[in-house]
């Protein structure tokens, strides 16, 4: 029997440093490293040795012999789940039932997140969108290189009768389903997942896509797919859902300076002739462990089709520290100023309904700013508050202020 196996089984049964009973095996002297552990296992009836009163620690054990030991340990209440899963077939032959699901218990991990938020904004015509969001994540190990990830989401609306589909105040959806892994030197992801294009400032919601990346310090990424949600942003666009898109990006670091260049192409599918291409460049600079700044320039081409708010945009921002869910008491502050034409973004990932309200009906670009703070109230419990003031560059009636607050719990 291997040294690690003896120690593991003995620990599962609560072996102490002192001898449990006289050792019955002639080939395990009192000075042997496993004397105490073997004594406890023998006294508990987990191991019996051979008929000649020897333990036979140097002999190779058959799977059937090992299954017998595992079965006896299970009967004594030892926590040997991994061994039970490994020897499930042999245990079944011995009459010890082990569910088939247990055999792959280590392959599947389940995690979750609960977020409650409340939003108050000056434009009350659409009410608020406050709700409780619960997400359950399933991650399965396909093999050494590939995993499968899925996510189920439930939303319970607090203050409005009806959701985005007008089906009541509660909705449950299967929101993510994708595989990810490696093919040679390539990182591959395929399926429905949240795609954060350009820090989420160009696009920050679901897409059905395949994404391929190469490199570590300097990473080249390409993706192609269909947008799965998002309102129309540029004028006369009937909406982005289902539209094909492609992205090529190159990102890397030069010391404390992070750089990314990206090209995004979106094909119109509603017959309005509003294809759009976006070129963008961003730079992030981290002064130290606390302070960082970011800036970006973006340019779209829909202006040629008659958009009156220009065809370029930029944003600049600063971050101080930041809440970390695993570290209670950590906190952070951030602020960003925006001047964005309609053609420079598709559907950003901000935590506010105002960005979506601004886009409805092809209302186009915006300028303004947002500030926020986050704080880890306890381990895996993070609070956030954000104030935003944005002005529409196309329809002044859509100017608005928004106050967003949320508490997120992960488990």
Buried (B, 14 or more C-beta within 10 A) or exposed (E): BEEEEBBBBBEBBEBEEEBBEEBBBEBBEEEBEBBBBBBBBBBBEBBBBEEEEBBBBEEEBEEEBBBBBBBBBBEBEBEBBEBBBBBBEBBEEBEBEBEEEBBEEEBEEEEEBBBBBBBEBEBEEEBBBBBBBBBBBBBBBEEEEBBBBBBBBBBBBEEEEEBEEEEEBEBEEEBBBBBBBEEEEEBBBBBBBBBBBBBBBBBBBBBBBEBBBEBEEEBEBBBBBBBBBBBBBBBBBBBBBEBBBBBBBBBBEEEEEBBBBBBBBBEBBBEBEBBBBBBBBBBBBBEEEEEBEBBBBBBBBBBEBEBEBBBBBBBBBBBEBBBBBEEBEBBBBBBBBBBBBBBBBBBBBBBBBBBBBBBEBBBBBBBBBBBBBBBBBEEBBBBBEBBBBBBBBBEEEBBBBBBBBBBBBBE
